[in-house]
Amino acid sequence: MGAKRMACAAAMAGVLAVGAGITAAPASAGGQRPGNLRVATFNSSLNRGVAGGLVADLSGRDDAQAGNVAEVIQRVRPDVLLINEFDYDPAGRALALFQDNYLSVPRNGTRAIRYPYRYAAPSNTGVPSGHDLNNDGTVGGPDDAYGFGLFPGQYGMAVYSAYPIDLARVRTFQTFRWRDMPGALLPDDPATPAPADWYSRQELADVRLSSKSHWDVPIRLPGRTVHLLASHPTPPVFDGPEDRNGRRNHDEIRFWADYISPWRAGYIYDDTGRRGGLRPGAAFVIAGDLNSDPYDGDSLPGAALQLLDHPRVNDRVVPASAGGTAAARRQGGANLDHRSDPRFDTADFADTSPGNLRVDYVLPSRGLPVRATGIFWPVPGDPLFRLVGDYDPALPGGFPTSDHRLVWLDLRR
């Protein structure tokens, strides 16, 4: 089934995918080709090493990386945008400053883009759990937080929208406990005979499923509502033989697969205590850096396919770029042994392991027809290649913008 599915996706992508960049930007967010809704996800790497660092960097207009992120967004011009790795601050200052000092400022021939509606909420990253979650004998530090982070809100999320966000109907799932998922893949301590015992009973009473959070953000369009289902599961690495991060990544992805399945969503509860998943027939787009490639990399086999093969998800049209193919050929290494087509890659990772992967997704429900889709990954020689580049250890973070690429699709409203 995997090979057949890949062939079908490749054929459809060849028909509808837009390649390296955007050749004709729409007039403004919310003012694209008539009847279209452009939705995008971008792991922008707008995270900083200290609390308040992102606010400080965005308070002026001279942060080169933030400027590059803004320029990519201005060139693609999505109507609805999820940004991963955007540090959360309770006052929402970073959210406003990025709009005012970067998105609202034209860059290298682009036009400013304005999002009148924005949303951010707390993240589990950096929030102390009070437990020794990595079992190293000490309590405290980023690996013992509910989600890995140096301070609360690091690696958070943000939504920018040209259309109203129905704030009264937003649902967040930050505090949902991992153990409350039926059949959860709880990690096992290989040094003991007992199953699923990496975490103690006391720890399991607190350990949360989401490494950041899961959000259901309803976007009000003329005549209908589309639910943006946003998340950023943990990378399936940086652990040991218990594979606690790989198992968590799998179940964070599974959460959305269950949420859009009314027949198995009854166990889910949100941060207000309301139970159940998305109502039958509701339109949705699952977006975010899922840290899982369908066939390559370190995630558990089948983790991403929980969504890609879901009967309510439309993954027939796969975002693609010429830049991904060119990068895999140029960089070689692990890329040469991958099963996935490199034009579907969305992240430029180490060539030794795991190589470039498809980890960033914009997945619409089957009732939302896809008109076009693409990945912002220009090829070398394109004037816009400066916005993605190749890994350079001299740059903060190794890239001029991010090791991930913005992924977008146009839906018929």
PEPE-V956153 format. One record per run of one state. SS is the DSSP state (h for helix, s for strand, l for the rest). FROM is the first residue (numbers start at 1). TO is the last residue. Records with the same first field share a line. If there is no record, write none. Layout:
SS=FROM-TO, FROM-TO
//
This chain:
l=1-1, 19-35, 47-52, 59-63, 77-79, 87-92, 104-116, 120-124, 126-127, 129-141, 146-146, 148-156, 162-164, 166-166, 170-170, 173-176, 181-200, 205-207, 209-213, 222-223, 232-243, 260-261, 265-268, 270-274, 276-282, 290-304, 309-312, 315-321, 332-332, 338-341, 345-346, 348-356, 358-359, 366-369, 376-382, 388-395, 399-403, 405-406, 413-413
h=2-16, 53-58, 64-76, 93-103, 142-144, 167-169, 178-180, 201-204, 244-259, 262-264, 305-308, 322-331, 333-337, 342-344, 383-387, 396-398
s=17-18, 36-46, 80-86, 117-119, 125-125, 128-128, 145-145, 147-147, 157-161, 165-165, 171-172, 177-177, 208-208, 214-221, 224-231, 269-269, 275-275, 283-289, 313-314, 347-347, 357-357, 360-365, 370-375, 404-404, 407-412
//
